């Protein structure tokens, strides 16, 4: 089924973003950059684009997802010192001070040159273990890098790419994707059936937003779920596939922002944010640390209030 002129325009814009991501990935693979951070909504093809680019280049890369500790990261760099390391959705690493220090060491220094990474444990040899790393690191995340001094230091060492297609671009991509048909363990769908499901999804998302103010962003994962509902229920008695899809859309979890409404709660939240920023700042080398005034500026907090929240007696 042909796409409209408007869809073709949006599809071209999406493909341009994908091409930029492929070139950014190639830069790390060919040591033109030490690292890359890719972030954006889930289910839009960030990981697939990066992996296909590395495979096309026949690049020696190591892919890690799930759970990884700071020590696990260090050992991965030790085992594959000249490889491209892809860290996918390892959000815990980005909030681990030790892991962030390892990433900073691995991504610092001259582009394409050897970077020394030292890991010293308590009560061990003061010289610690050391890795001579010459590879690259690609971080893929649904969330941005934490807004902390260590996060800022990391971003200063790598190229960042925000892969966040617009609603119109994503709709065009999904219609184009439907034209390729679909198959899974439950059966096979031809392009006409796929387009029927995708168009129904897009119509229902628009209707839910207009009728109830429910803003749902669909992606490839949503489409695959809907395809599964179609294959299981099409042509059968009882619940139809359309009701299954609509139920899925209505039941999809939508995180809600939480705010401290009471003054006591707001003050405690500010205190925790400040203490976390101070802790991160203390981990930096002395010549890179921010003053208390610089550290609290993003919070819009006076110096006297910062002293109070920190618990100083003067």
C-alpha positions in Angstrom: 0.0 0.0 0.0 1.5 3.3 -1.1 2.3 6.0 1.5 0.8 9.5 1.1 3.1 12.4 0.1 3.0 13.6 3.7 4.0 10.2 5.0 6.8 10.0 2.5 8.1 13.3 3.7 8.0 12.3 7.4 9.6 8.9 6.5 12.5 10.6 4.8 13.0 12.8 7.9 13.1 9.7 10.1 15.6 7.9 7.8 17.8 11.0 7.9 18.0 10.6 11.7 18.7 6.9 11.4 21.5 7.7 8.9 23.0 10.2 11.3 23.0 7.5 14.0 24.7 5.1 11.7 27.5 7.6 10.9 27.9 8.4 14.6 28.3 4.7 15.3 30.8 4.3 12.5 32.8 7.2 14.0 33.3 5.1 17.2 34.0 1.9 15.3 36.7 3.6 13.2 38.1 5.5 16.3 37.2 8.9 15.0 35.4 9.3 18.4 36.0 7.6 21.7 32.3 7.2 22.6 28.7 7.9 21.8 25.6 8.3 23.9 22.2 7.6 22.2 19.0 8.3 24.1 15.3 8.6 23.2 12.0 6.8 23.6 11.9 3.0 23.7 10.9 0.8 20.8 12.0 3.1 17.9 15.0 1.2 16.7 18.0 2.7 18.5 19.6 -0.6 19.4 18.8 -2.2 16.0 20.3 0.7 14.1 23.5 0.6 16.2 24.0 -3.1 16.0 23.3 -3.3 12.2 25.8 -0.5 11.6 28.5 -2.4 13.6 27.7 -5.7 11.9 27.8 -4.1 8.5 31.3 -2.7 9.3 32.3 -6.2 10.6 33.4 -4.4 13.7 34.5 -6.4 16.8 31.9 -5.3 19.3 30.6 -6.6 22.6 27.0 -6.1 23.6 25.9 -5.8 27.2 22.4 -5.4 28.6 20.4 -6.4 31.7 22.5 -5.8 34.8 26.2 -4.9 35.2 28.2 -3.7 38.2 31.1 -1.3 38.1 33.5 -4.3 38.5 31.7 -6.1 35.7 32.2 -3.1 33.5 35.9 -3.0 34.4 36.3 -6.7 33.6 34.5 -6.3 30.3 37.0 -3.5 29.3 39.8 -5.7 30.5 38.7 -8.7 28.4 38.0 -6.6 25.2 40.4 -3.6 25.4 40.3 -2.9 21.6 36.6 -3.6 21.0 33.6 -1.4 20.8 31.5 -1.9 24.0 27.8 -1.4 23.6 26.0 -0.7 26.9 22.2 -1.0 26.3 19.7 0.2 29.0 22.2 -0.2 31.8 20.7 2.7 33.8 22.1 1.5 37.1 25.7 2.1 35.8 24.9 5.7 35.1 23.9 6.2 38.8 26.9 4.3 40.2 29.8 6.6 41.1 32.4 3.9 40.6 31.0 2.9 37.2 30.9 6.5 36.1 34.5 7.0 37.1 35.5 4.0 35.0 33.5 5.3 32.0 35.2 8.7 32.4 38.6 7.1 32.3 37.7 4.9 29.3 36.4 7.9 27.3 38.9 10.5 28.3 42.3 11.3 26.7 43.1 11.8 23.0 40.7 10.3 20.5 41.8 6.9 19.3 44.7 6.7 21.7 45.2 4.3 24.6 43.5 5.3 27.9 44.6 3.8 31.2 41.9 2.7 33.5 42.8 1.9 37.1 40.6 -0.1 39.5 41.8 -0.1 43.2 39.9 -2.0 45.9 40.0 -1.5 49.6 43.0 -3.3 51.3 44.5 -4.3 47.9 47.7 -3.3 46.2 47.7 0.6 46.2 48.7 0.5 42.5 45.5 -1.4 41.7 44.5 -3.2 38.5 45.0 -1.4 35.3 43.6 -1.8 31.8 45.0 -0.1 28.7 41.8 0.6 26.7 41.9 1.6 23.1 38.3 0.7 22.0 35.1 2.7 22.0 32.0 2.8 24.1 28.4 3.3 22.9 25.7 3.9 25.6 22.1 3.4 24.5 19.5 4.6 26.9 15.8 5.4 27.1 16.7 8.1 29.7 19.1 10.9 29.4 22.4 11.0 31.3 21.9 12.0 35.0 22.0 15.7 35.6 25.0 15.5 38.0 28.6 16.7 37.9 29.7 13.2 36.9 27.0 13.1 34.2 28.2 16.4 32.9 31.8 15.2 32.8 30.7 12.1 30.9 28.8 14.2 28.3 31.8 16.4 27.8 33.8 13.4 26.6 31.4 11.9 24.1 29.1 12.8 21.2 25.4 12.7 22.1 22.5 11.9 19.9 18.9 12.5 20.8 16.9 10.0 18.7 13.4 11.1 19.3 11.1 11.0 16.2 8.0 13.1 16.1 4.5 11.6 16.3 4.1 12.1 12.5 7.5 10.6 11.7 6.8 7.5 13.8 3.3 7.1 12.2 4.9 7.2 8.7 7.6 4.7 9.8 5.0 2.2 11.2 2.9 2.4 8.0 6.0 1.8 5.9 6.9 -1.1 8.2 3.5 -2.6 7.7 4.1 -2.9 4.0 6.8 -5.5 4.7 4.3 -8.0 6.2 4.9 -9.8 9.5 5.5 -13.3 10.8 6.0 -14.9 14.2 5.2 -18.2 15.9 1.5 -17.4 15.9 1.3 -17.0 12.1 1.9 -14.8 9.1 0.3 -11.5 8.1 0.3 -10.0 4.6 1.0 -6.2 4.1 -2.7 -5.4 3.8 -3.5 -7.0 7.2 -0.5 -5.3 8.8 -1.6 -1.9 7.5 -5.1 -2.5 8.7 -3.8 -3.1 12.3 -1.4 -0.1 12.2 -4.1 2.3 10.9 -6.5 1.0 13.6 -3.8 1.7 16.3 -3.2 5.2 15.0 -6.9 6.0 14.9 -7.5 4.7 18.4 -4.6 6.6 19.8 -6.0 9.8 18.3 -9.5 9.0 19.6 -8.3 8.3 23.1 -6.4 11.6 23.2 -9.4 13.6 22.0 -12.0 11.8 24.1 -10.1 11.3 27.4 -6.9 13.4 27.1 -4.9 10.1 27.2 -1.6 10.7 25.4 -0.2 7.4 24.2 3.0 7.1 22.1 3.1 3.9 20.1 6.2 2.2 18.7 7.4 -1.0 17.2 6.7 -2.9 20.4 3.1 -1.7 20.5 2.7 -2.8 16.9 4.1 -6.2 17.5 1.7 -6.7 20.4 -1.2 -5.6 18.2 -0.1 -8.0 15.5 -0.1 -10.8 18.0 -3.7 -9.9 19.1 -4.8 -9.9 15.4 -3.3 -13.3 14.7 -4.8 -14.9 17.8 -8.4 -13.5 17.3 -9.0 -12.8 13.6 -11.8 -14.8 12.2 -12.7 -16.4 15.5 -15.8 -16.2 17.7 -15.8 -14.2 20.9 -13.6 -11.3 21.6 -12.4 -9.6 18.4 -8.9 -8.4 17.8 -9.9 -4.8 17.8 -11.2 -5.0 21.4 -7.9 -6.8 22.4 -5.9 -4.0 20.9 -8.0 -1.2 22.5 -7.8 -3.0 25.9 -4.0 -3.0 25.5 -3.8 0.7 24.7 -6.1 1.6 27.7 -4.1 -0.7 30.0 -0.6 0.4 29.0 1.1 1.9 32.1 1.7 5.6 31.9 4.1 6.9 34.5 2.9 9.9 36.4 5.1 12.7 37.7 5.1 12.9 41.5 5.5 16.2 43.3 5.9 17.0 47.0 2.9 19.2 47.7 3.7 20.0 51.3 6.4 22.4 52.3 8.1 19.8 54.5 8.2 17.3 51.6 9.6 19.9 49.1 12.4 20.9 51.6 13.3 17.3 52.1 13.4 16.7 48.3 15.6 19.8 47.8 17.9 18.5 50.6 18.3 15.1 49.0 19.0 16.6 45.6 21.6 18.9 47.1 23.4 16.1 49.1 23.4 13.9 46.0 25.0 16.7 43.9 27.6 17.4 46.6 28.4 13.7 46.9 28.9 13.4 43.1 31.0 16.6 43.1 33.3 15.3 45.8 34.2 12.3 43.6 35.7 14.5 40.9 39.4 15.5 40.9 40.0 18.7 42.9 40.7 20.8 39.9 37.3 19.9 38.4 35.1 20.3 41.5 32.5 23.1 41.6 32.1 25.6 44.4 29.0 25.4 46.5 27.6 28.5 44.7 28.2 26.9 41.3 26.8 23.6 42.4 23.5 25.1 43.7 22.9 27.5 40.8 20.9 25.0 38.7 18.6 24.5 41.7 18.0 28.3 42.0 19.1 28.0 45.6 20.8 30.7 47.7 24.1 29.9 49.4 22.6 30.4 52.9 19.8 27.9 52.1 22.4 25.4 50.8 24.3 25.7 54.0 21.1 25.1 56.0 20.1 22.1 53.9 23.6 20.6 54.1 23.3 20.8 57.9 26.1 23.3 58.6 25.9 25.0 61.9 27.2 28.3 60.6 
